[in-house]
Amino acid sequence: MNLIIGSHVSFNKNDQLLGSVKEALSYNSNTFMFYTGAPQNTNRCEIDVNKTILADELMKKNGINKDNVIVHAPYIINLANDAKKENYDFAINFLKQELNRCETLGIKNIVLHPGSHVGLGEEKALDNIIYALKQILDKKRYTNILIETMAGKGSEVGKNIDEIKYIIDNVNSDNLGVCLDTCHLSDSGTDINDFNSYLDLFDEKVGINKIGCIHINDSMNEIGSHKDRHANIGFGKIGFEALINVIYNERLENIPKILETPYVTKDDNSKERLYPPYKEEIQMIRKKEFNDKLIEEIRNKNN
């Protein structure tokens, strides 16, 4: 099977996409995902075309298909709430700018959290998202928007197939697709151990052809918790075998899989981030062998 696997990597103003590629290669990845700036604010550096050219050359040299590389939109974009028109209009315009940055970088897909209604109600929120996406995708674009499946934390929408379908059907754009997230799916009530049944229903209502990316994350919480707390692969409530079955599902073979798992901390009670686990997790995934000592080994090596 052609496994397309990678993780979240950094993107800074000095090295930009070239630095992202180098980090991905250090994890033995053949794809990756990044933010074009900090996810919590609107500060953005100018894209360095020369760095992008060097990044493209490095990807080509190492067998990374750029079409599989993903950008993630910043968290601050909330298309679901239009209570303050200036904030809503800003979110629409800022996402347009992010799409333009993706197109300058030559990135085909950007993942978007659909948003939270914050008291407006789900129906109004979904209609707000549809209106906004129609403004953003009012012309044929190089870059697609992939709506991410959400855990249903707080007032999040996009937490089930019907809500995703409603958005997809009403925007009706070839530039709109879906990103599945295994932690979010489990936390929203989907049994990852019966993932093929979920895919059957998704294919019937939305279409598997609409899936452009899969975030592979374990969950710290039980199914249906609506908490959205990612865990390292095999160290959460979903489990290694269930996630392996998602990753190696033949219906999803040509879709990039991206790890967004937590950095390893100094100890179980610490928030001090020590080391990204992506190289070791990708190695486990490639071998299909769970290492229950992985966290301990990383701590011993980096403490």
C-alpha positions in Angstrom: 0.0 0.0 0.0 1.2 3.5 -0.8 1.3 5.1 2.7 1.3 8.9 2.7 2.2 9.8 6.2 3.5 12.9 8.0 2.9 15.3 10.8 2.4 18.9 11.8 5.7 20.9 11.3 6.7 24.5 11.9 6.9 27.4 9.4 8.9 30.4 10.4 9.6 33.7 8.7 13.3 32.9 8.2 13.3 29.4 6.6 9.6 29.3 5.6 8.6 26.3 3.5 12.2 25.1 3.2 12.4 24.7 7.0 9.1 22.9 7.0 10.3 20.4 4.5 13.6 19.8 6.4 11.7 19.2 9.6 9.3 16.7 7.8 12.3 14.8 6.4 13.8 14.5 9.9 10.7 12.5 10.9 11.0 10.3 7.8 7.7 11.7 6.5 6.5 11.9 2.9 4.0 14.7 3.6 3.4 17.3 6.2 1.1 20.0 7.5 1.8 23.6 8.7 0.3 26.9 9.5 1.5 29.9 7.4 1.8 31.9 10.6 0.8 31.6 14.3 -2.7 29.9 14.6 -3.7 32.3 17.3 -3.1 35.6 15.6 -3.0 37.4 12.2 0.7 38.2 12.0 2.0 36.9 8.7 5.4 37.3 7.0 5.8 37.9 3.3 6.2 34.7 1.3 9.8 34.3 0.1 9.6 32.9 -3.5 13.2 31.7 -3.5 12.7 29.7 -0.3 9.6 28.1 -1.9 11.7 27.1 -5.0 14.4 25.6 -2.8 11.6 23.7 -0.8 10.1 22.4 -4.0 13.5 21.1 -5.1 14.1 19.4 -1.8 10.6 17.8 -1.9 11.2 16.5 -5.4 14.6 15.1 -4.5 13.1 13.2 -1.5 9.9 11.9 -3.1 7.4 14.3 -1.4 4.5 15.0 -3.7 3.6 18.6 -3.0 -0.1 17.9 -3.8 -0.1 15.9 -0.6 1.1 18.8 1.6 -1.5 20.5 3.8 -1.9 23.9 5.3 -4.1 24.4 8.4 -6.1 27.6 8.7 -5.7 29.5 12.0 -8.0 28.9 14.9 -9.1 32.5 15.1 -11.2 32.2 12.0 -14.9 31.5 13.0 -17.3 31.5 10.1 -20.1 30.2 12.2 -20.9 33.4 14.2 -21.9 36.7 12.6 -23.1 38.5 15.7 -20.5 41.2 15.2 -20.4 42.0 11.4 -16.9 43.4 11.5 -15.5 40.2 13.1 -17.4 38.0 10.6 -16.3 40.1 7.6 -12.7 40.0 8.9 -12.8 36.2 9.2 -14.0 35.9 5.6 -11.3 38.3 4.3 -8.6 36.7 6.4 -9.4 33.3 5.1 -9.2 34.7 1.5 -5.8 36.0 2.4 -4.7 32.5 3.7 -5.9 30.9 0.4 -3.9 33.5 -1.5 -0.8 32.6 0.6 -1.5 28.9 -0.1 -1.7 29.6 -3.8 1.6 31.6 -3.7 3.2 28.6 -1.9 1.7 26.1 -4.4 -0.4 24.3 -1.7 -3.5 22.4 -2.9 -5.4 22.0 0.4 -6.1 24.1 3.5 -7.9 22.5 6.5 -10.5 24.7 8.2 -12.4 24.3 11.5 -15.9 25.2 10.5 -16.5 27.2 13.7 -18.7 27.6 16.8 -22.1 29.3 17.0 -21.5 30.8 20.4 -25.2 31.0 21.2 -26.6 31.6 17.8 -27.8 28.0 17.4 -26.6 25.3 15.0 -28.9 26.1 12.0 -27.8 29.8 11.9 -24.2 28.8 12.4 -24.3 26.4 9.4 -26.0 29.0 7.2 -23.3 31.5 8.2 -20.6 29.1 7.2 -22.3 28.4 3.9 -22.6 32.1 3.1 -19.0 32.8 4.0 -17.6 29.9 2.0 -19.7 31.0 -1.0 -18.0 34.4 -0.8 -14.6 32.9 -0.5 -15.0 30.2 -3.2 -16.9 32.5 -5.6 -14.4 31.6 -8.3 -12.4 28.5 -9.3 -9.4 28.3 -7.1 -6.1 26.4 -7.1 -6.4 25.7 -3.4 -9.3 23.7 -1.9 -10.8 24.2 1.6 -11.2 21.0 3.6 -13.8 21.3 6.4 -12.6 19.4 9.4 -14.8 17.0 11.3 -15.1 18.4 14.9 -15.5 16.9 18.4 -18.6 19.0 19.3 -16.8 20.8 22.1 -18.8 23.7 23.4 -20.8 25.1 20.5 -18.8 23.6 17.6 -20.5 22.7 14.4 -19.4 20.2 11.9 -19.5 17.4 14.5 -21.4 14.8 12.4 -21.9 13.7 8.8 -25.3 15.5 8.4 -23.8 18.9 9.3 -20.8 18.3 7.0 -23.2 17.2 4.2 -25.4 20.3 4.7 -22.4 22.6 4.3 -21.0 20.7 1.3 -24.3 20.4 -0.5 -25.2 24.1 -0.1 -21.9 25.6 -0.9 -21.7 23.3 -4.0 -18.1 24.0 -4.9 -15.5 21.8 -6.5 -13.0 23.5 -4.2 -14.7 22.3 -1.0 -13.8 18.9 0.6 -13.5 17.3 4.0 -10.7 16.5 6.5 -11.5 13.6 8.9 -9.9 13.7 12.4 -9.9 10.4 14.3 -9.8 12.0 17.8 -12.7 14.4 16.8 -14.7 11.5 15.3 -14.3 9.4 18.4 -15.0 12.3 20.8 -18.1 13.2 18.7 -19.5 9.6 19.1 -18.1 7.7 16.1 -16.7 4.2 17.0 -13.3 4.0 15.2 -13.3 0.3 15.8 -16.2 0.2 13.3 -14.6 2.7 10.9 -15.8 1.0 7.8 -19.4 1.5 8.8 -18.7 5.2 9.2 -17.0 5.3 5.8 -20.0 3.5 4.2 -22.4 6.2 5.7 -20.0 9.0 4.7 -19.8 7.7 1.2 -23.5 7.5 0.9 -24.2 11.0 2.2 -21.1 13.0 1.1 -18.8 10.8 -1.0 -15.4 9.4 -0.1 -14.0 11.4 -3.1 -14.6 14.5 -0.9 -12.0 13.4 1.7 -8.8 15.3 1.1 -6.9 14.7 4.3 -7.1 12.6 7.5 -5.7 13.8 10.9 -4.5 10.7 12.8 -4.8 11.3 16.5 -5.6 9.1 19.5 -8.0 10.6 22.1 -7.5 11.1 25.8 -11.2 10.7 26.4 -13.9 8.1 26.0 -16.1 7.9 22.9 -18.7 10.7 22.8 -17.0 12.9 25.4 -17.0 16.0 23.2 -13.7 17.1 24.8 -11.2 17.2 21.9 -8.0 16.2 23.7 -5.5 14.5 21.5 -3.3 11.6 22.7 -0.2 9.9 21.3 -0.8 7.0 18.9 -1.8 4.0 20.9 -1.7 5.8 24.3 -5.4 6.9 24.2 -8.9 5.5 24.3 -9.0 4.7 20.5 -6.0 2.4 20.5 -3.2 1.5 18.1 -4.9 -1.3 16.2 -8.0 0.8 15.4 -5.9 3.7 14.2 -3.7 1.4 12.1 -6.9 0.1 10.4 -7.9 3.7 9.5 -4.4 4.5 8.2 -4.2 1.3 6.1 -7.8 1.4 4.9 -7.6 0.6 1.1 -10.4 3.1 0.4 -8.2 5.9 1.8 -4.9 4.8 0.2 -4.1 8.0 -1.7 -5.2 10.4 1.0 -2.5 12.1 3.2 -2.5 11.1 6.9 -1.2 13.8 9.3 -0.3 13.3 13.0 -1.2 16.1 15.4 -0.3 14.2 18.5 1.1 16.0 21.6 4.7 16.7 22.3 6.2 14.4 24.9 6.3 16.3 28.3 8.9 16.0 31.1 6.6 13.7 33.1 2.9 12.8 33.2 2.1 15.9 35.5 4.2 18.4 33.6 3.2 20.8 30.8 6.9 21.3 29.8 7.1 20.1 26.2 10.3 18.1 25.5 10.2 16.6 22.1 8.0 15.9 19.1 7.1 12.2 18.9 6.5 12.2 15.2 9.6 10.3 14.0 8.9 7.5 16.5 5.2 7.4 15.9 5.7 7.2 12.1 8.1 4.4 12.6 5.5 2.5 14.7 2.9 3.1 12.0 5.2 1.9 9.2 6.1 -1.2 11.1 2.5 -1.7 12.4 4.0 -2.5 15.8 3.0 -0.6 18.9 5.8 0.4 21.3 4.2 0.9 24.7 7.6 2.2 26.0 7.7 5.0 23.4 6.9 7.9 25.8 9.3 6.6 28.4 12.1 6.1 25.9 11.7 9.7 24.5 11.8 11.1 28.0 14.9 9.2 28.9 16.6 10.3 25.8 15.7 14.0 26.2 15.5 14.7 29.9 
